[in-house]
Amino acid sequence: MYFLGVGVILMLLKYLEIGAVANWSWYVVLAPFALAMAWWAWADATGYTKKKAMERMDKRKQERIDKNREAIGTLKRPGRK
């Protein structure tokens, strides 16, 4: 996501001819978009995206379980076995 943000900012600076970016090649300005595509391809190919989604889902599930246990008073307390 950071690559896309940087790419959009650089593209706007180049298009509006602001600062030193105005003198840069379009290849350099558009490079963050290529890096974003490479990142997404790698993340999908290695399962990184799915792993992170599963971790978020497991965390939300555990938080929900803990909240419900606390609400009914069965959450483990210190000193209790």
DSSP file (Angstrom, degrees, kcal/mol; ACC not computed):
  #  RESIDUE AA STRUCTURE BP1 BP2  ACC     N-H-->O    O-->H-N    N-H-->O    O-->H-N    TCO  KAPPA ALPHA  PHI   PSI    X-CA   Y-CA   Z-CA
    1    1 A M     >        0   0    0      0, 0.0     4,-2.0     0, 0.0     5,-0.1   0.000 360.0 360.0 360.0 -34.2    0.0    0.0    0.0
    2    2 A Y  H  >  +     0   0    0      1,-0.2     4,-2.6     2,-0.2     5,-0.2   0.892 360.0  56.4 -63.9 -38.2    2.9    2.3    0.7
    3    3 A F  H  > S+     0   0    0      1,-0.2     4,-2.5     2,-0.2    -1,-0.2   0.898 106.6  49.9 -60.4 -40.0    4.2    1.8   -2.8
    4    4 A L  H  > S+     0   0    0      2,-0.2     4,-2.6     1,-0.2    -1,-0.2   0.919 110.4  49.3 -65.9 -42.5    0.9    3.0   -4.2
    5    5 A G  H  X S+     0   0    0     -4,-2.0     4,-2.2     2,-0.2    -2,-0.2   0.930 113.6  45.4 -61.3 -45.8    0.8    6.1   -2.1
    6    6 A V  H  X S+     0   0    0     -4,-2.6     4,-2.8     1,-0.2     5,-0.2   0.905 112.6  52.6 -63.7 -41.1    4.4    7.0   -3.1
    7    7 A G  H  X S+     0   0    0     -4,-2.5     4,-2.5    -5,-0.2    -2,-0.2   0.910 109.6  47.6 -62.0 -43.3    3.6    6.3   -6.7
    8    8 A V  H  X S+     0   0    0     -4,-2.6     4,-2.4     2,-0.2    -1,-0.2   0.921 113.3  48.2 -64.5 -43.9    0.5    8.6   -6.7
    9    9 A I  H  X S+     0   0    0     -4,-2.2     4,-2.5    -5,-0.2    -2,-0.2   0.940 113.9  46.0 -62.8 -46.7    2.4   11.4   -5.0
   10   10 A L  H  X S+     0   0    0     -4,-2.8     4,-2.5     1,-0.2    -1,-0.2   0.896 111.8  52.1 -63.0 -39.2    5.4   11.1   -7.5
   11   11 A M  H  X S+     0   0    0     -4,-2.5     4,-2.8    -5,-0.2    -1,-0.2   0.914 110.9  47.1 -64.5 -42.3    3.0   10.9  -10.4
   12   12 A L  H  X S+     0   0    0     -4,-2.4     4,-2.7     2,-0.2    -2,-0.2   0.914 112.1  50.0 -65.0 -42.1    1.2   14.1   -9.3
   13   13 A L  H  <>S+     0   0    0     -4,-2.5     5,-2.7    -5,-0.2     4,-0.3   0.904 114.2  45.2 -62.5 -40.3    4.5   15.9   -8.8
   14   14 A K  H ><5S+     0   0    0     -4,-2.5     3,-0.8     3,-0.2    -2,-0.2   0.932 114.7  47.3 -67.7 -45.9    5.7   14.8  -12.2
   15   15 A Y  H 3<5S+     0   0    0     -4,-2.8    -2,-0.2     1,-0.3    -1,-0.2   0.893 117.2  42.1 -64.5 -40.7    2.4   15.7  -13.9
   16   16 A L  T 3<5S-     0   0    0     -4,-2.7    -1,-0.3    -5,-0.2    -2,-0.2   0.435 109.4-126.3 -86.5   1.4    2.2   19.1  -12.2
   17   17 A E  T < 5 +     0   0    0     -3,-0.8     2,-0.5    -4,-0.3    -3,-0.2   0.934  50.1 162.1  53.8  55.7    5.9   19.7  -12.8
   18   18 A I    > < -     0   0    0     -5,-2.7     3,-0.6    -6,-0.1     4,-0.4  -0.904  46.5 -32.3-109.1 130.8    6.7   20.4   -9.1
   19   19 A G  G >  S-     0   0    0     -2,-0.5     3,-1.1     1,-0.2     4,-0.2  -0.096 109.1 -31.3  65.8-158.5   10.2   20.3   -7.7
   20   20 A A  G >  S+     0   0    0      1,-0.2     3,-1.6     2,-0.2     4,-0.4   0.720 125.3  74.9 -69.9 -21.8   13.0   18.0   -8.8
   21   21 A V  G X  S+     0   0    0     -3,-0.6     3,-1.3     1,-0.3    -1,-0.2   0.794  81.3  71.1 -62.9 -27.0   10.5   15.2   -9.7
   22   22 A A  G <  S+     0   0    0     -3,-1.1    -1,-0.3    -4,-0.4    -2,-0.2   0.783  99.5  47.3 -60.0 -27.2    9.6   17.2  -12.8
   23   23 A N  G <  S+     0   0    0     -3,-1.6    -1,-0.3    -4,-0.2    -2,-0.2   0.515  92.3 103.2 -93.2  -6.6   13.0   16.4  -14.3
   24   24 A W  S <  S-     0   0    0     -3,-1.3     2,-0.1    -4,-0.4    -3,-0.0  -0.365  80.0-101.7 -75.7 156.0   12.9   12.7  -13.5
   25   25 A S     >  -     0   0    0      1,-0.1     4,-1.8    -2,-0.1     3,-0.4  -0.419  25.1-121.4 -71.0 151.0   12.1   10.1  -16.1
   26   26 A W  H  > S+     0   0    0      1,-0.2     4,-2.4     2,-0.2     5,-0.2   0.811 112.4  63.1 -63.8 -28.3    8.6    8.6  -16.2
   27   27 A Y  H  > S+     0   0    0      1,-0.2     4,-0.6     2,-0.2    -1,-0.2   0.906 105.2  44.5 -62.7 -40.5   10.1    5.2  -15.6
   28   28 A V  H >4 S+     0   0    0     -3,-0.4     3,-0.5     2,-0.2    -1,-0.2   0.902 113.6  50.5 -69.0 -41.1   11.4    6.3  -12.2
   29   29 A V  H 3< S+     0   0    0     -4,-1.8   -18,-0.2     1,-0.2    -2,-0.2   0.871 115.2  42.1 -66.0 -37.5    8.2    8.0  -11.3
   30   30 A L  H >X S+     0   0    0     -4,-2.4     4,-1.2     1,-0.2     3,-1.0   0.491  87.8  95.5 -89.8  -3.4    6.1    4.9  -12.2
   31   31 A A  H <X S+     0   0    0     -4,-0.6     4,-2.3    -3,-0.5     3,-0.2   0.851  74.7  62.5 -58.1 -38.2    8.5    2.4  -10.6
   32   32 A P  H 3> S+     0   0    0      0, 0.0     4,-2.1     0, 0.0    -1,-0.2   0.840 100.6  54.4 -58.9 -30.5    6.6    2.3   -7.3
   33   33 A F  H <> S+     0   0    0     -3,-1.0     4,-2.1     2,-0.2    -2,-0.2   0.899 108.4  48.0 -68.8 -39.1    3.6    0.9   -9.2
   34   34 A A  H  X S+     0   0    0     -4,-1.2     4,-2.3    -3,-0.2    -1,-0.2   0.893 111.2  51.2 -66.0 -38.8    5.7   -1.9  -10.6
   35   35 A L  H  X S+     0   0    0     -4,-2.3     4,-2.5     2,-0.2    -2,-0.2   0.883 108.2  52.2 -65.2 -38.0    7.1   -2.6   -7.1
   36   36 A A  H  X S+     0   0    0     -4,-2.1     4,-2.5     2,-0.2    -2,-0.2   0.911 109.8  48.7 -63.9 -42.0    3.5   -2.8   -5.7
   37   37 A M  H  X S+     0   0    0     -4,-2.1     4,-2.3     2,-0.2    -2,-0.2   0.907 112.0  49.0 -64.1 -40.7    2.6   -5.3   -8.4
   38   38 A A  H  X S+     0   0    0     -4,-2.3     4,-2.5     2,-0.2    -2,-0.2   0.905 110.7  50.8 -65.3 -40.7    5.7   -7.4   -7.6
   39   39 A W  H  X S+     0   0    0     -4,-2.5     4,-3.0     2,-0.2    -2,-0.2   0.935 111.7  46.6 -61.4 -47.1    4.9   -7.3   -3.9
   40   40 A W  H  X S+     0   0    0     -4,-2.5     4,-2.3     1,-0.2     5,-0.2   0.887 111.7  51.2 -65.7 -37.8    1.3   -8.4   -4.4
   41   41 A A  H  X S+     0   0    0     -4,-2.3     4,-2.2    -5,-0.2    -1,-0.2   0.933 114.0  44.2 -63.7 -44.5    2.5  -11.2   -6.7
   42   42 A W  H  X S+     0   0    0     -4,-2.5     4,-2.3     2,-0.2     6,-0.3   0.930 113.1  51.0 -64.2 -45.5    5.0  -12.4   -4.1
   43   43 A A  H  X>S+     0   0    0     -4,-3.0     6,-1.3     1,-0.2     5,-1.1   0.889 114.7  43.1 -62.2 -40.3    2.6  -12.1   -1.2
   44   44 A D  H  <5S+     0   0    0     -4,-2.3     3,-0.3    -5,-0.2    -1,-0.2   0.886 114.0  50.8 -72.0 -38.8   -0.1  -14.1   -3.1
   45   45 A A  H  <5S+     0   0    0     -4,-2.2    -2,-0.2    -5,-0.2    -1,-0.2   0.844 115.1  41.6 -69.2 -33.9    2.4  -16.7   -4.4
   46   46 A T  H  <5S-     0   0    0     -4,-2.3    -1,-0.2    -5,-0.2    -2,-0.2   0.539 110.4-115.6 -92.8  -6.8    3.9  -17.4   -0.9
   47   47 A G  T  X5S+     0   0    0     -4,-0.7     4,-2.4    -3,-0.3     5,-0.2   0.553  75.1 131.2  85.2   7.5    0.7  -17.4    1.0
   48   48 A Y  H  ><S+     0   0    0     -5,-1.1     4,-2.3    -6,-0.3     5,-0.2   0.896  71.5  50.8 -59.8 -42.4    1.7  -14.3    3.0
   49   49 A T  H  > S+     0   0    0     -6,-1.3     4,-2.1     1,-0.2    -1,-0.2   0.930 112.4  45.3 -63.0 -47.1   -1.7  -12.6    2.3
   50   50 A K  H  > S+     0   0    0     -7,-0.3     4,-2.4     1,-0.2    -1,-0.2   0.886 111.3  53.7 -65.2 -39.0   -3.7  -15.6    3.4
   51   51 A K  H  X S+     0   0    0     -4,-2.4     4,-2.3     1,-0.2    -2,-0.2   0.926 109.9  46.8 -61.9 -45.8   -1.6  -16.1    6.5
   52   52 A K  H  X S+     0   0    0     -4,-2.3     4,-2.2     2,-0.2    -1,-0.2   0.882 111.6  51.5 -65.2 -38.4   -2.1  -12.5    7.6
   53   53 A A  H  X S+     0   0    0     -4,-2.1     4,-2.2     1,-0.2    -1,-0.2   0.906 110.8  48.4 -64.4 -41.2   -5.9  -12.8    7.0
   54   54 A M  H  X S+     0   0    0     -4,-2.4     4,-2.7     2,-0.2    -2,-0.2   0.890 109.6  52.6 -66.4 -39.3   -6.0  -15.9    9.1
   55   55 A E  H  X S+     0   0    0     -4,-2.3     4,-2.2     2,-0.2    -2,-0.2   0.915 110.5  47.7 -62.5 -43.0   -4.0  -14.3   11.9
   56   56 A R  H  X S+     0   0    0     -4,-2.2     4,-2.4     2,-0.2    -2,-0.2   0.912 113.1  48.3 -63.5 -42.2   -6.5  -11.3   12.0
   57   57 A M  H  X S+     0   0    0     -4,-2.2     4,-2.3     1,-0.2    -2,-0.2   0.912 112.0  48.8 -65.4 -42.8   -9.5  -13.7   12.0
   58   58 A D  H  X S+     0   0    0     -4,-2.7     4,-2.5     2,-0.2    -1,-0.2   0.883 111.1  51.0 -64.0 -38.9   -8.0  -15.8   14.8
   59   59 A K  H  X S+     0   0    0     -4,-2.2     4,-2.5     2,-0.2    -2,-0.2   0.933 111.4  46.7 -65.2 -46.1   -7.2  -12.7   16.9
   60   60 A R  H  X S+     0   0    0     -4,-2.4     4,-2.2     1,-0.2    -2,-0.2   0.901 112.6  51.0 -62.0 -40.2  -10.8  -11.4   16.5
   61   61 A K  H  X S+     0   0    0     -4,-2.3     4,-2.3     2,-0.2    -2,-0.2   0.927 111.3  46.8 -62.8 -45.7  -12.2  -14.8   17.4
   62   62 A Q  H  X S+     0   0    0     -4,-2.5     4,-2.7     1,-0.2    -2,-0.2   0.890 111.4  51.6 -65.6 -39.0  -10.0  -15.0   20.5
   63   63 A E  H  X S+     0   0    0     -4,-2.5     4,-2.4     2,-0.2    -1,-0.2   0.901 110.5  49.1 -62.6 -40.6  -11.0  -11.5   21.6
   64   64 A R  H  X S+     0   0    0     -4,-2.2     4,-2.2     2,-0.2    -2,-0.2   0.907 112.0  48.2 -64.8 -42.6  -14.7  -12.4   21.1
   65   65 A I  H  X S+     0   0    0     -4,-2.3     4,-2.6     2,-0.2    -2,-0.2   0.931 112.7  48.1 -63.4 -46.5  -14.3  -15.6   23.2
   66   66 A D  H  X S+     0   0    0     -4,-2.7     4,-2.5     1,-0.2    -2,-0.2   0.897 110.8  51.4 -61.5 -41.2  -12.4  -13.7   25.9
   67   67 A K  H  X S+     0   0    0     -4,-2.4     4,-2.1     2,-0.2    -1,-0.2   0.920 112.1  46.1 -62.8 -44.0  -15.1  -11.0   26.0
   68   68 A N  H  X S+     0   0    0     -4,-2.2     4,-1.6     2,-0.2    -2,-0.2   0.899 112.5  50.2 -66.8 -40.4  -17.9  -13.5   26.3
   69   69 A R  H  X>S+     0   0    0     -4,-2.6     5,-2.5     1,-0.2     6,-0.8   0.902 111.2  49.0 -64.1 -40.0  -16.0  -15.5   29.0
   70   70 A E  H ><5S+     0   0    0     -4,-2.5     3,-0.5     1,-0.2    -1,-0.2   0.890 107.5  55.7 -65.8 -38.3  -15.4  -12.3   31.0
   71   71 A A  H 3<5S+     0   0    0     -4,-2.1    -1,-0.2     1,-0.2    -2,-0.2   0.847 114.5  38.5 -64.2 -34.1  -19.1  -11.3   30.6
   72   72 A I  H 3<5S-     0   0    0     -4,-1.6    -1,-0.2    -5,-0.1    -2,-0.2   0.451 115.4-114.7 -97.7   0.4  -20.2  -14.6   32.2
   73   73 A G  T <<5S+     0   0    0     -4,-0.7    -3,-0.2    -3,-0.5    -4,-0.1   0.732  83.6 113.3  81.2  23.6  -17.4  -14.6   34.7
   74   74 A T      < +     0   0    0     -5,-2.5    -4,-0.2    -6,-0.2     2,-0.2   0.309  36.5 123.3-109.1   9.0  -15.5  -17.7   33.6
   75   75 A L  S    S-     0   0    0     -6,-0.8     2,-0.1     1,-0.1    -9,-0.0  -0.501  75.8 -99.4 -68.9 136.3  -12.3  -16.0   32.4
   76   76 A K        -     0   0    0     -2,-0.2    -1,-0.1     5,-0.1    -2,-0.1  -0.336  41.1-155.5 -59.9 130.5   -9.3  -17.4   34.2
   77   77 A R    >   -     0   0    0      1,-0.1     3,-2.0    -3,-0.1    -1,-0.0  -0.771  30.3 -87.3-105.3 153.5   -8.3  -15.2   37.1
   78   78 A P  T 3  S+     0   0    0      0, 0.0     3,-0.1     0, 0.0    -1,-0.1  -0.352 115.6  20.4 -58.0 135.3   -4.8  -15.0   38.5
   79   79 A G  T 3  S+     0   0    0      1,-0.3     2,-0.4    -2,-0.0    -3,-0.0   0.357  99.7 111.5  87.5  -5.5   -4.3  -17.6   41.2
   80   80 A R    <         0   0    0     -3,-2.0    -1,-0.3     1,-0.1    -4,-0.0  -0.840 360.0 360.0-102.9 138.1   -7.2  -19.7   40.0
   81   81 A K              0   0    0     -2,-0.4    -1,-0.1    -3,-0.1    -5,-0.1   0.417 360.0 360.0-109.4 360.0   -6.5  -23.1   38.5
